[in-house]
Amino acid sequence: MVSDVAALPEFVRLVSHPLRWRVMGELARSDLRVRELVTLVDEPQNLVSYHLRLLRDGGLVASRRSSFDARDSYYHLDLDRCVEELAGLGTALHPALRVPPVPDSPTRQSGRSSVLFVCSGNSGRSPIAEALLHHRAGHRVRVSSAGTRPKDHIHPHVIRVLREQYDIDIDGQAPRALDSAQGRRRFDRVITLCDNAREALPATGFRPRTHWSIADPAADGDGRSNYSTYVSVAAEIDTRVRHLLPSLSM
């Protein structure tokens, strides 16, 4: 009987535990801190931390130190890794069970979804996310971005990386204040991309919320701007945007 258990794929052993499955479900919707997961799954912190460690060791969950409070960390579910594991699991059982690719656009029929991306300065992460979602979804999604403390211009590396890597031109776009979005209709999704913006977002309004804990590309390890960092951050945001699209059809 031991051999039967050993024959199970590692992915099956990881996700078959009820608590780990619940944790993954919460992280599929938003990046979260341990204490938030504890509240959502209603289990002791030491137990949640233990299962998070197993998911991290299995490569399904990653963590990033919070830029708002360095004593804290955000956890993120690697959806690309989950897709790979599910595809391998299906074909290992039978070739006909190949998982189809993720749809490249939302399929919502009753009106257009509306999404607001928020970061602190609206000069880096949120305009990248706005441009990439608009690029992938076109007019099927109303998308905008704003900053809790907007800067006076979009960072030049943002304009360059979008033009060179994605053939998107946002030259002439300027950062927008969060106040400019408050008068709009209710958003179907409000997504914060930096930990400081998440904390600064008003307690009322701007819901439902999702958090993507994305590293600030405006500074690398020595505090200087680095174009290659913008390329990496844009790629991470594009991956998140691809996985966001199917959820907008719900």
C-alpha positions as CSV (number, residue, x, y, z in Angstrom):
1,M,0.0,0.0,0.0
2,V,2.9,2.3,0.6
3,S,3.9,2.0,-3.0
4,D,0.4,3.1,-4.1
5,V,0.9,6.4,-2.1
6,A,4.4,6.8,-3.5
7,A,3.1,6.4,-7.0
8,L,0.9,9.5,-6.6
9,P,2.3,12.6,-8.4
10,E,3.7,15.2,-6.0
11,F,1.1,17.8,-7.3
12,V,-1.7,15.4,-6.3
13,R,-0.3,14.9,-2.8
14,L,0.1,18.7,-2.4
15,V,-3.3,19.8,-3.5
16,S,-5.3,16.9,-2.1
17,H,-5.0,18.2,1.5
18,P,-8.2,20.2,2.2
19,L,-6.5,23.1,4.0
20,R,-3.8,23.5,1.3
21,W,-6.6,23.5,-1.3
22,R,-8.4,26.3,0.5
23,V,-5.2,28.3,0.8
24,M,-4.5,27.9,-2.9
25,G,-8.1,29.0,-3.6
26,E,-7.6,32.2,-1.6
27,L,-4.2,32.9,-3.2
28,A,-5.7,32.4,-6.7
29,R,-7.8,35.5,-6.1
30,S,-5.2,37.8,-4.5
31,D,-1.8,38.0,-2.9
32,L,-2.2,37.7,0.8
33,R,-0.3,37.9,4.1
34,V,-0.3,35.0,6.5
35,R,-2.5,36.7,9.0
36,E,-5.1,37.4,6.3
37,L,-5.0,33.7,5.2
38,V,-5.5,32.7,8.9
39,T,-8.7,34.8,9.0
40,L,-10.0,33.6,5.7
41,V,-9.5,29.8,6.3
42,D,-10.1,30.1,10.1
43,E,-7.2,28.0,11.2
44,P,-4.3,28.6,13.6
45,Q,-1.3,30.6,12.2
46,N,1.2,27.9,12.8
47,L,-0.9,25.4,10.8
48,V,-1.3,27.8,7.9
49,S,2.4,28.6,7.9
50,Y,3.3,24.9,7.9
51,H,1.1,24.2,4.8
52,L,2.4,27.4,3.1
53,R,5.9,26.1,3.5
54,L,4.9,22.8,1.9
55,L,3.4,24.7,-1.0
56,R,6.5,26.8,-1.4
57,D,8.7,23.8,-1.3
58,G,6.6,22.3,-4.0
59,G,7.0,25.4,-6.2
60,L,3.3,26.3,-6.2
61,V,3.5,29.3,-4.0
62,A,6.1,32.1,-3.8
63,S,6.6,34.9,-1.3
64,R,7.8,38.5,-1.5
65,R,8.8,40.8,1.3
66,S,6.3,43.6,1.8
67,S,7.5,47.0,0.6
68,F,5.2,48.6,3.2
69,D,6.4,46.6,6.2
70,A,9.6,44.6,5.6
71,R,8.7,42.4,8.6
72,D,5.8,41.0,6.6
73,S,5.5,39.0,3.4
74,Y,2.9,38.5,0.7
75,Y,2.2,35.0,-0.7
76,H,1.4,34.5,-4.4
77,L,0.1,31.4,-6.2
78,D,2.1,30.5,-9.3
79,L,-0.8,29.9,-11.8
80,D,1.6,29.1,-14.7
81,R,3.1,26.3,-12.6
82,C,-0.4,25.0,-11.7
83,V,-1.3,25.0,-15.4
84,E,1.9,23.0,-16.2
85,E,1.2,20.5,-13.4
86,L,-2.4,20.0,-14.4
87,A,-1.4,19.5,-18.0
88,G,1.2,16.9,-17.0
89,L,-1.3,15.2,-14.7
90,G,-3.9,14.8,-17.3
91,T,-1.7,13.5,-20.0
92,A,0.0,11.1,-17.5
93,L,-3.4,9.5,-17.0
94,H,-4.4,9.5,-20.6
95,P,-3.3,11.5,-23.7
96,A,-6.9,12.7,-24.3
97,L,-6.9,14.5,-21.0
98,R,-4.7,17.4,-22.2
99,V,-5.7,20.7,-20.5
100,P,-6.7,23.3,-23.1
101,P,-4.8,26.6,-23.1
102,V,-6.1,29.5,-21.1
103,P,-8.4,31.7,-23.2
104,D,-6.7,34.9,-24.4
105,S,-9.7,37.1,-23.9
106,P,-12.7,37.5,-21.6
107,T,-15.9,35.8,-22.8
108,R,-18.3,37.9,-20.8
109,Q,-21.4,38.7,-22.8
110,S,-23.5,41.0,-20.6
111,G,-21.7,44.3,-20.9
112,R,-18.0,45.1,-20.6
113,S,-16.0,44.5,-17.4
114,S,-14.3,47.5,-15.8
115,V,-10.9,47.2,-14.1
116,L,-8.9,49.9,-12.2
117,F,-5.2,49.3,-11.6
118,V,-3.6,51.3,-8.7
119,C,-0.1,51.9,-7.6
120,S,1.5,54.8,-5.7
121,G,2.9,57.0,-8.4
122,N,0.9,55.7,-11.5
123,S,4.2,56.1,-13.3
124,G,5.4,52.4,-13.5
125,R,3.4,49.3,-12.5
126,S,-0.2,50.5,-12.9
127,P,0.2,52.1,-16.4
128,I,2.0,48.9,-17.5
129,A,-0.9,46.8,-16.3
130,E,-3.4,49.2,-17.9
131,A,-1.6,49.1,-21.3
132,L,-1.2,45.3,-21.3
133,L,-4.8,44.5,-20.3
134,H,-6.1,47.0,-22.9
135,H,-3.7,45.4,-25.5
136,R,-4.9,41.8,-24.7
137,A,-8.6,42.6,-24.2
138,G,-9.2,45.6,-26.5
139,H,-12.6,47.2,-26.1
140,R,-14.0,44.2,-24.3
141,V,-12.8,45.6,-21.0
142,R,-12.9,49.2,-19.7
143,V,-9.5,49.6,-18.1
144,S,-7.8,52.6,-16.4
145,S,-5.1,53.3,-13.8
146,A,-4.4,55.8,-11.1
147,G,-2.0,56.6,-8.3
148,T,-2.5,57.3,-4.6
149,R,0.3,59.8,-4.9
150,P,0.7,60.4,-8.6
151,K,4.0,61.6,-10.0
152,D,4.4,64.2,-12.7
153,H,5.2,61.9,-15.6
154,I,5.3,58.2,-16.7
155,H,8.7,56.7,-16.2
156,P,10.6,56.7,-19.6
157,H,11.5,53.0,-19.1
158,V,7.7,52.2,-19.0
159,I,7.2,53.9,-22.4
160,R,10.3,52.1,-23.8
161,V,9.5,48.6,-22.5
162,L,5.9,48.7,-23.7
163,R,7.0,49.9,-27.2
164,E,9.9,47.6,-27.6
165,Q,8.6,44.4,-25.9
166,Y,4.8,44.7,-26.7
167,D,4.5,47.2,-29.6
168,I,2.3,49.4,-27.4
169,D,2.6,53.2,-27.5
170,I,1.6,55.2,-24.5
171,D,3.8,58.3,-25.2
172,G,1.9,61.4,-24.0
173,Q,0.0,59.6,-21.2
174,A,0.3,61.2,-17.8
175,P,-0.2,59.9,-14.3
176,R,-3.7,60.2,-12.9
177,A,-4.8,60.8,-9.4
178,L,-7.0,58.3,-7.6
179,D,-9.6,61.1,-7.2
180,S,-10.1,61.0,-11.0
181,A,-11.4,57.5,-10.8
182,Q,-13.8,58.0,-7.8
183,G,-16.5,59.7,-10.0
184,R,-16.7,56.7,-12.3
185,R,-19.1,53.8,-12.3
186,R,-18.4,50.9,-9.9
187,F,-15.5,48.8,-11.0
188,D,-15.8,45.1,-11.4
189,R,-12.2,44.7,-10.2
190,V,-9.8,47.1,-8.4
191,I,-6.3,45.8,-8.4
192,T,-3.4,47.3,-6.3
193,L,0.0,46.5,-7.6
194,C,2.2,47.8,-4.8
195,D,2.0,47.2,-1.1
196,N,2.0,50.9,-0.1
197,A,-0.9,51.7,-2.5
198,R,-2.9,48.8,-0.9
199,E,-2.5,50.4,2.5
200,A,-3.3,53.9,1.2
201,L,-6.4,52.9,-0.6
202,P,-9.5,54.4,1.1
203,A,-11.4,51.9,3.3
204,T,-14.6,52.7,1.5
205,G,-15.2,52.3,-2.2
206,F,-12.9,50.9,-4.7
207,R,-14.2,47.3,-4.4
208,P,-14.0,44.4,-5.0
209,R,-10.3,44.5,-4.4
210,T,-7.4,42.2,-5.6
211,H,-3.8,42.7,-4.7
212,W,-0.7,41.9,-6.8
213,S,2.4,42.4,-4.8
214,I,4.8,43.5,-7.6
215,A,8.3,44.7,-6.9
216,D,8.9,48.4,-7.6
217,P,10.8,48.6,-10.9
218,A,11.9,52.2,-10.3
219,A,14.8,51.1,-8.1
220,D,17.1,48.1,-8.2
221,G,19.4,46.9,-5.4
222,D,21.5,50.1,-5.4
223,G,18.6,52.5,-5.7
224,R,19.1,53.3,-9.4
225,S,16.7,52.9,-12.3
226,N,17.3,49.8,-14.3
227,Y,15.7,49.1,-17.7
228,S,16.1,45.3,-17.4
229,T,14.1,45.4,-14.1
230,Y,11.3,47.1,-16.0
231,V,11.4,44.3,-18.6
232,S,11.1,41.7,-15.9
233,V,8.3,43.5,-14.0
234,A,6.4,44.0,-17.2
235,A,6.7,40.3,-18.0
236,E,5.4,39.4,-14.5
237,I,2.5,41.8,-14.9
238,D,1.7,40.4,-18.3
239,T,1.5,36.9,-16.9
240,R,-0.9,38.1,-14.2
241,V,-3.0,39.9,-16.8
242,R,-3.3,36.7,-18.9
243,H,-4.6,34.9,-15.9
244,L,-7.0,37.8,-15.0
245,L,-8.8,37.7,-18.4
246,P,-10.7,34.4,-17.9
247,S,-11.9,35.6,-14.4
248,L,-13.5,38.7,-16.0
249,S,-16.0,36.4,-17.7
250,M,-17.4,35.3,-14.3
